[in-house]
C-alpha cells in the first residue's frame, strides 16, 4: 500500500465526513453514546471548520481513497488537535501516529493540546506514546469524561 499525507481540499470534505462517521462509530459503541459530535457533525459545520483549521488526509494512493484524517487550529500559540481517525480496516498500522506527527511538523515549536474519552484506552496509549501528558479531566453529560492532554 502506498500512503501519502496531504492537505485536504474543500472537495474532499464529504468523503472525510463519511469516513469520520464510520471511524467514530467504534468510539460511540465503546461509550454507548451515539450523539458524540463527530457523528452528528454536518457537512456545513465541517465546511466552516475548513476555513479555520488545517485538515490533513491520509490517502491510499493505489486505490485513490482517503483512509484517515486529522485537523488542527492554532490559537494564542497553542495548537488544538482534533478528529484524528483512521478507517477501522487500517487501524493499528501506525497511521494515526503518522497523521499526528504530520500535524506536529506543520506547527513546530508550538504547544499541542487534544482530548479524548477516559474510556478510550487505545487513544490514550497512542497519545502517551507520542509524548502527550494528561493535564486535566472534565466530566460531561451521560457519565462521559474527557482527558485533556498536551505536548
N, C-alpha and C positions, 0 to 999 in steps of 0.2 A: 504494500500500500504506500503510495506517495502522498505525503501530507504537507500542506503549507498553511501557515497562519498569515492572514491578510486582513486589512481593514475592510469592514463590511460596507457595502453600498446601500443606498436607500432601497434599491430594487431587491436586495437580499432580505429585507425585514420580514415579509410574510413567511419565508422559509425558516428564518431564525425563530419567529414566534411559534410556528408549528413545532419545531424541534424543542423549544423551551418547554412547551406544554407537555410533550412526550417525556422529556427528561425529568421534569419536576413531578411527574405522577408518582415516581418512586418515593420521593420525599413526602408527598401528600399521603401515600399509603403508610409510610413509616409513622407519620404524625397522626394519622386518622383525622386529617384536617384538609378538606378539599377546596377551601376558599383562600388558600395562600395566594399572594399577589402574582407570582409567576404563572399561575393557572388562570387567573381572572383578567390579566392584562389584555387590553385591546390593541389592535394594530395602530389605532390613532395614538394611544398612550406611548407605544414603542416609537412611533414616528416622532413624537415630541421629545422623547429621550435621545433619539438620534442627533438632535440639534445640540445637545449639551454634553453628550457622552462620547467617548471613544468606544466603538464596538468592533471587536475583532471576531473573525470567523476562522474556524478550523476546517479546511477543505480537503476531502479525499479527491485528489486530482485525477486519479484513474477513472473514477466514476462521476466526477464533477458534481459532488454533493457535499453540502455543509454537514459536518458531524459534531460540531461543538462551537461554543461562543463564550465570550467574556465581555464585560463592559466596565468602564470606569469613568469617573469625572474628577477633576481637580478643583478644590475649593480651599482657599487660605493655606496653601502649602501642604494640604493633605489630599491623598488620592483615595477616593471611595470606590472600592472594587465590589462589583456585584454580578449576579447572574452568570456565574461560572457553571457551565454544564456541557456534558458530552453525551451523545446518543448512547442509550443503555447498552447496545451491542458493542460499543467501543470503549467502555469504561474499564478501568484497571489496567490501562496500557501506557500510562504516563502522559496522556493527552491533556488532562487537567493541569498537571504541573507545567507542561509546555505553554498552555494558554496563560497561566499565572505569571510565568517568567517573561512571556512576551509583553504583557501589560506593564510589568515592573520595568522592563527595558525602556519603554516609551516615557516613563516618568522617573528616570534615575534621580537619586538624591532626595526623593520625597518620602514622607511617612505614609504608609498604606494602611487602610482600615477596611475591615469587612466584618460580616456577621453571618452566623448560621444557627440552626437549631441545636440546642443542647443534646438532642437525641440523635443527631446526625454524626455518628462516630466516624464514618469514612471521611466526611468533610473535615471534621476536627483533626483527624490524623494527617490529612493532606496539608492543611494549613500549618500545623505544628512542624511537620517535616520540612516545610518551606520557610521556616523561621518566624512564623507568626506566633504572638503570645496573647493570651487572654488578658483583657483589662477590665471587663465588666460583664455582668449578666443582667438581663432585663426580662421580667415576666410580662407576657402579653396575653391576650384573650385565649380561652379554651385550654388553659394549662400549658400553653406554649411558652418556652423560654428561649431567648436569643443569647448567644455567646458572642460578644464583640471582641475582635482580635486586631492587633496592629503589628506592624513591622517597620 
